[in-house]
Amino acid sequence: MHVSWISEIFRRFAVTECKDSSPLYESLSLNISKDDDLLRLCCYAAKGQPIPNLLYASVHYLLLKGGVHPLREYYPSLFKEPKQRIPILNGFKSHFAILIEPFCILFDKLSMQCKRVEN
């Protein structure tokens, strides 16, 4: 997949799926749509898979499994009183600097599981 195509997917996801329902994912999606490093990482997704959903599910899963990162504080399922201020993209990116290998393995597994369900 081409990075410009994935960028458009994140931009559309922010506008059509997250606007007025998830300020966190709306903000992250708009910022990710402009970040070549994260867009290249998303190239690991299997063709036809919902890339933003896989990305956010992977991050949430890794945080649920004990990943220690300030990003936890924005998730109601992980923090009793989640922060309301939208984090800057660097905080989101730093999560991958620490967990890039497990993320890629998980991202690939989630892509494959989704593919099996579709078939």
N, CA, C and O of each residue as an XYZ file, in Angstrom:
476
protein
N       0.834     -1.182      0.000
C       0.000      0.000      0.000
C       0.877      1.243      0.000
O       1.964      1.255      0.578
N       0.403      2.255     -0.636
C       1.145      3.504     -0.728
C       0.803      4.417      0.452
O      -0.346      4.476      0.889
N       1.804      5.120      0.956
C       1.648      5.977      2.121
C       0.571      7.044      1.894
O      -0.187      7.351      2.814
N       0.491      7.610      0.698
C      -0.507      8.658      0.448
C      -1.930      8.097      0.537
O      -2.851      8.792      0.965
N      -2.099      6.849      0.134
C      -3.414      6.198      0.220
C      -3.790      5.973      1.681
O      -4.934      6.207      2.071
N      -2.834      5.521      2.490
C      -3.081      5.286      3.913
C      -3.356      6.624      4.615
O      -4.191      6.689      5.517
N      -2.668      7.670      4.209
C      -2.918      8.995      4.763
C      -4.373      9.405      4.558
O      -5.015      9.914      5.476
N      -4.878      9.185      3.377
C      -6.274      9.529      3.077
C      -7.241      8.673      3.903
O      -8.292      9.159      4.319
N      -6.900      7.428      4.137
C      -7.742      6.559      4.967
C      -7.868      7.140      6.374
O      -8.967      7.185      6.927
N      -6.760      7.584      6.955
C      -6.804      8.161      8.292
C      -7.564      9.483      8.316
O      -8.294      9.768      9.266
N      -7.392     10.286      7.276
C      -8.109     11.557      7.226
C      -9.614     11.311      7.165
O     -10.384     11.950      7.882
N     -10.028     10.382      6.304
C     -11.457     10.054      6.194
C     -11.992      9.441      7.485
O     -13.113      9.735      7.899
N     -11.191      8.591      8.118
C     -11.597      7.972      9.379
C     -11.869      9.058     10.425
O     -12.862      8.991     11.150
N     -10.991     10.049     10.500
C     -11.169     11.138     11.461
C     -12.478     11.877     11.222
O     -13.215     12.176     12.162
N     -12.759     12.167      9.961
C     -13.929     12.972      9.608
C     -15.231     12.175      9.678
O     -16.241     12.677     10.172
N     -15.212     10.951      9.191
C     -16.469     10.196      9.086
C     -16.766      9.294     10.280
O     -17.931      9.065     10.605
N     -15.740      8.785     10.931
C     -15.961      7.831     12.022
C     -15.786      8.426     13.415
O     -16.427      7.976     14.365
N     -14.923      9.433     13.545
C     -14.557      9.909     14.881
C     -15.128     11.271     15.254
O     -15.296     11.574     16.436
N     -15.422     12.078     14.270
C     -15.926     13.425     14.555
C     -17.185     13.339     15.415
O     -18.115     12.597     15.100
N     -17.202     14.092     16.484
C     -18.318     14.166     17.430
C     -18.526     12.893     18.255
O     -19.473     12.818     19.038
N     -17.657     11.895     18.089
C     -17.821     10.686     18.906
C     -16.537     10.311     19.655
O     -16.610      9.770     20.759
N     -15.376     10.587     19.080
C     -14.114     10.255     19.732
C     -13.074     11.328     19.425
O     -12.333     11.216     18.449
N     -13.017     12.362     20.253
C     -12.025     13.416     20.022
C     -10.588     12.893     20.025
O      -9.742     13.402     19.289
N     -10.308     11.876     20.852
C      -8.966     11.301     20.904
C      -8.584     10.717     19.549
O      -7.542     11.069     18.996
N      -9.413      9.830     19.012
C      -9.089      9.196     17.741
C      -9.206     10.156     16.563
O      -8.498     10.005     15.567
N     -10.088     11.135     16.670
C     -10.181     12.139     15.604
C      -8.869     12.909     15.504
O      -8.312     13.069     14.418
N      -8.381     13.386     16.656
C      -7.138     14.141     16.676
C      -5.952     13.289     16.229
O      -5.145     13.717     15.404
N      -5.857     12.084     16.780
C      -4.751     11.201     16.399
C      -4.803     10.870     14.908
O      -3.771     10.887     14.236
N      -5.977     10.575     14.391
C      -6.103     10.209     12.976
C      -5.680     11.347     12.057
O      -4.977     11.126     11.072
N      -6.107     12.561     12.379
C      -5.710     13.713     11.562
C      -4.204     13.918     11.596
O      -3.592     14.243     10.580
N      -3.605     13.724     12.779
C      -2.153     13.879     12.888
C      -1.402     12.730     12.232
O      -0.376     12.948     11.589
N      -1.895     11.529     12.386
C      -1.251     10.376     11.750
C      -1.292     10.525     10.235
O      -0.358     10.113      9.546
N      -2.355     11.104      9.715
C      -2.478     11.275      8.259
C      -1.361     12.142      7.684
O      -1.157     12.168      6.471
N      -0.641     12.850      8.548
C       0.452     13.734      8.117
C       1.824     13.227      8.559
O       2.825     13.920      8.378
N       1.880     12.037      9.132
C       3.128     11.531      9.699
C       3.630     10.318      8.920
O       3.084      9.222      9.044
N       4.659     10.520      8.128
C       5.166      9.452      7.267
C       5.659      8.230      8.034
O       5.503      7.104      7.560
N       6.251      8.428      9.208
C       6.756      7.287      9.983
C       5.616      6.341     10.366
O       5.711      5.132     10.155
N       4.545      6.892     10.927
C       3.420      6.053     11.337
C       2.676      5.491     10.128
O       2.172      4.368     10.169
N       2.611      6.266      9.067
C       1.941      5.765      7.856
C       2.703      4.571      7.276
O       2.094      3.599      6.828
N       4.033      4.650      7.286
C       4.835      3.507      6.794
C       4.618      2.279      7.683
O       4.542      1.155      7.187
N       4.520      2.497      8.988
C       4.259      1.397      9.905
C       2.940      0.712      9.553
O       2.827     -0.510      9.652
N       1.961      1.485      9.151
C       0.643      0.942      8.811
C       0.658      0.126      7.522
O      -0.316     -0.560      7.214
N       1.734      0.192      6.781
C       1.849     -0.623      5.567
C       1.902     -2.111      5.890
O       1.758     -2.939      4.991
N       2.108     -2.468      7.170
C       2.112     -3.870      7.590
C       0.722     -4.495      7.551
O       0.584     -5.719      7.551
N      -0.296     -3.662      7.519
C      -1.666     -4.193      7.520
C      -1.937     -4.958      6.224
O      -1.483     -4.572      5.147
N      -2.674     -6.032      6.356
C      -3.053     -6.804      5.174
C      -3.999     -5.973      4.311
O      -4.791     -5.181      4.822
N      -3.906     -6.161      3.023
C      -4.756     -5.429      2.080
C      -6.233     -5.657      2.415
O      -6.666     -6.779      2.674
N      -6.986     -4.564      2.402
C      -8.415     -4.647      2.648
C      -8.820     -4.564      4.107
O     -10.010     -4.583      4.421
N      -7.843     -4.471      5.008
C      -8.160     -4.406      6.437
C      -8.378     -2.959      6.873
O      -7.821     -2.046      6.264
N      -9.175     -2.733      7.913
C      -9.446     -1.378      8.409
C      -8.253     -0.857      9.211
O      -8.165     -1.076     10.420
N      -7.357     -0.181      8.546
C      -6.073      0.196      9.128
C      -6.203      1.009     10.416
O      -5.564      0.654     11.407
N      -6.997      2.080     10.453
C      -7.086      2.813     11.724
C      -7.595      1.930     12.871
O      -7.086      2.004     13.989
N      -8.588      1.108     12.590
C      -9.123      0.226     13.634
C      -8.049     -0.736     14.134
O      -7.930     -0.961     15.339
N      -7.267     -1.302     13.216
C      -6.191     -2.213     13.614
C      -5.132     -1.497     14.441
O      -4.651     -2.026     15.443
N      -4.776     -0.300     14.018
C      -3.767      0.460     14.743
C      -4.227      0.760     16.171
O      -3.508      0.487     17.132
N      -5.416      1.318     16.299
C      -5.897      1.697     17.624
C      -6.200      0.482     18.496
O      -5.978      0.525     19.706
N      -6.693     -0.577     17.915
C      -6.936     -1.806     18.683
C      -5.611     -2.403     19.172
O      -5.528     -2.895     20.297
N      -4.596     -2.359     18.339
C      -3.282     -2.881     18.725
C      -2.691     -2.093     19.874
O      -2.174     -2.673     20.829
N      -2.763     -0.777     19.788
C      -2.232      0.071     20.858
C      -3.001     -0.190     22.148
O      -2.401     -0.360     23.210
N      -4.313     -0.222     22.055
C      -5.139     -0.449     23.245
C      -4.821     -1.815     23.856
O      -4.693     -1.933     25.075
N      -4.697     -2.825     23.033
C      -4.383     -4.169     23.505
C      -3.039     -4.194     24.245
O      -2.932     -4.770     25.327
N      -2.019     -3.566     23.655
C      -0.699     -3.548     24.287
C      -0.745     -2.796     25.616
O      -0.065     -3.180     26.567
N      -1.532     -1.741     25.685
C      -1.687     -1.020     26.950
C      -2.433     -1.876     27.967
O      -2.074     -1.889     29.145
N      -3.464     -2.590     27.526
C      -4.212     -3.480     28.425
C      -3.325     -4.595     28.978
O      -3.495     -5.032     30.115
N      -2.388     -5.041     28.166
C      -1.495     -6.124     28.572
C      -0.363     -5.643     29.482
O       0.556     -6.400     29.795
N      -0.440     -4.387     29.899
C       0.543     -3.896     30.856
C       1.562     -2.927     30.306
O       2.500     -2.551     31.010
N       1.398     -2.517     29.064
C       2.311     -1.520     28.523
C       2.255     -0.257     29.370
O       1.184      0.312     29.582
N       3.406      0.173     29.849
C       3.459      1.355     30.695
C       3.794      2.550     29.818
O       4.882      2.638     29.250
N       2.848      3.463     29.718
C       3.018      4.625     28.879
C       2.005      5.683     29.296
O       0.882      5.333     29.660
N       2.361      6.954     29.257
C       1.407      8.010     29.631
C       0.117      7.998     28.803
O      -0.896      8.546     29.237
N       0.143      7.397     27.655
C      -1.044      7.312     26.812
C      -2.187      6.567     27.512
O      -3.357      6.784     27.195
N      -1.850      5.693     28.456
C      -2.868      4.959     29.239
C      -3.877      5.911     29.864
O      -5.054      5.577     30.005
N      -3.415      7.083     30.234
C      -4.240      8.028     30.969
C      -5.384      8.623     30.140
O      -6.208      9.363     30.677
N      -5.446      8.317     28.861
C      -6.510      8.832     27.993
C      -7.602      7.793     27.739
O      -8.621      8.104     27.123
N      -7.395      6.576     28.207
C      -8.342      5.488     27.960
C      -9.202      5.225     29.192
O      -8.672      4.876     30.248
N     -10.533      5.387     29.074
C     -11.421      5.115     30.213
C     -11.330      3.675     30.714
O     -11.567      3.417     31.895
N     -10.994      2.748     29.844
C     -10.878      1.348     30.253
C      -9.591      1.067     31.027
O      -9.436     -0.006     31.609
N      -8.672      2.027     31.033
C      -7.380      1.830     31.690
C      -7.111      2.802     32.833
O      -6.217      2.580     33.650
N      -7.874      3.856     32.884
C      -7.603      4.909     33.865
C      -8.921      5.380     34.442
O      -9.857      5.697     33.708
N      -8.987      5.424     35.773
C     -10.245      5.745     36.444
C     -10.820      7.093     36.013
O     -12.018      7.206     35.755
N      -9.976      8.098     35.935
C     -10.411      9.417     35.483
C      -9.533      9.835     34.307
O      -8.536     10.533     34.491
N      -9.903      9.408     33.098
C      -9.059      9.687     31.927
C      -8.927     11.184     31.649
O      -9.835     11.974     31.908
N      -7.781     11.531     31.121
C      -7.533     12.923     30.743
C      -8.430     13.285     29.571
O      -8.728     12.447     28.720
N      -8.846     14.517     29.538
C      -9.703     14.991     28.460
C      -8.921     15.742     27.390
O      -9.355     15.824     26.241
N      -7.777     16.285     27.764
C      -6.957     17.019     26.809
C      -6.406     16.031     25.779
O      -5.953     14.942     26.131
N      -6.449     16.408     24.548
C      -5.971     15.529     23.479
C      -4.440     15.505     23.492
O      -3.806     16.560     23.500
N      -3.840     14.301     23.495
C      -2.379     14.220     23.533
C      -1.760     14.639     22.199
O      -2.388     14.555     21.143
N      -0.537     15.083     22.283
C       0.172     15.399     21.050
C       0.612     14.094     20.401
O       0.761     13.074     21.075
N       0.810     14.132     19.136
C       1.158     12.925     18.383
C       2.463     12.304     18.869
O       2.615     11.084     18.824
N       3.402     13.117     19.332
C       4.685     12.562     19.797
C       4.492     11.553     20.918
O       5.227     10.569     20.999
N       3.508     11.788     21.788
C       3.227     10.833     22.848
C       2.760      9.508     22.287
O       3.129      8.446     22.787
N       1.952      9.574     21.254
C       1.455      8.369     20.597
C       2.609      7.655     19.892
O       2.736      6.433     19.976
N       3.438      8.417     19.209
C       4.571      7.830     18.485
C       5.571      7.182     19.425
O       6.143      6.142     19.100
N       5.788      7.785     20.590
C       6.783      7.236     21.508
C       6.369      5.858     22.010
O       7.217      5.058     22.406
N       5.075      5.581     21.995
C       4.593      4.256     22.367
C       5.182      3.206     21.438
O       5.520      2.108     21.881
N       5.310      3.528     20.164
C       5.842      2.582     19.185
C       7.349      2.459     19.258
O       7.905      1.414     18.920
N       8.023      3.524     19.700
C       9.476      3.441     19.830
C       9.848      2.344     20.815
O      10.870      1.679     20.648
N       9.022      2.152     21.841
C       9.280      1.145     22.864
C       8.755     -0.229     22.434
O       9.378     -1.251     22.725
N       7.629     -0.253     21.753
C       6.927     -1.510     21.479
C       6.834     -1.859     19.995
O       5.907     -2.558     19.585
N       7.773     -1.387     19.192
C       7.661     -1.568     17.742
C       7.620     -3.047     17.338
O       6.803     -3.423     16.498
N       8.463     -3.874     17.903
C       8.466     -5.288     17.514
C       7.180     -6.000     17.927
O       6.551     -6.642     17.086
N       6.759     -5.905     19.216
C       5.492     -6.568     19.550
C       4.309     -5.981     18.786
O       3.356     -6.695     18.473
N       4.365     -4.678     18.484
C       3.280     -4.068     17.725
C       3.196     -4.674     16.330
O       2.108     -5.040     15.886
N       4.312     -4.787     15.637
C       4.298     -5.335     14.270
C       3.814     -6.780     14.270
O       3.067     -7.182     13.378
N       4.228     -7.556     15.250
C       3.772     -8.943     15.347
C       2.271     -8.974     15.598
O       1.546     -9.723     14.943
N       1.804     -8.167     16.539
C       0.382     -8.113     16.851
C      -0.422     -7.586     15.671
O      -1.478     -8.129     15.347
N       0.068     -6.539     15.031
C      -0.623     -5.933     13.891
C      -0.806     -6.973     12.786
O      -1.869     -7.063     12.171
N       0.237     -7.750     12.547
C       0.167     -8.800     11.532
C      -0.835     -9.873     11.942
O      -1.609    -10.341     11.108
N      -0.832    -10.270     13.214
C      -1.778    -11.291     13.693
C      -3.212    -10.795     13.595
O      -4.093    -11.537     13.161
N      -3.463     -9.539     13.996
C      -4.814     -8.990     13.895
C      -5.268     -8.931     12.442
O      -6.423     -9.224     12.136
N      -4.369     -8.558     11.559
C      -4.716     -8.513     10.132
C      -5.106     -9.894      9.636
O      -6.073    -10.052      8.891
N      -4.340    -10.892     10.057
C      -4.628    -12.256      9.613
C      -5.950    -12.755     10.213
O      -6.719    -13.423      9.523
N      -6.223    -12.441     11.480
C      -7.476    -12.864     12.104
C      -8.659    -12.226     11.399
O      -9.667    -12.888     11.155
N      -8.546    -10.959     11.073
C      -9.628    -10.270     10.354
C      -9.848    -10.902      8.994
O     -10.983    -11.054      8.541
N      -8.748    -11.268      8.345
C      -8.846    -11.863      7.015
C      -9.574    -13.213      7.102
O     -10.398    -13.532      6.246
N      -9.263    -14.003      8.142
C      -9.930    -15.304      8.309
C     -11.423    -15.132      8.534
O     -12.220    -15.913      8.014
N     -11.810    -14.129      9.295
C     -13.227    -13.890      9.577
C     -13.969    -13.515      8.312
O     -15.118    -13.913      8.123
N     -13.313    -12.739      7.431
C     -13.951    -12.297      6.187
C     -14.167    -13.449      5.214
O     -15.139    -13.442      4.459
N     -13.281    -14.433      5.219
C     -13.360    -15.533      4.237
C     -14.483    -16.489      4.543
O     -14.681    -17.462      3.816
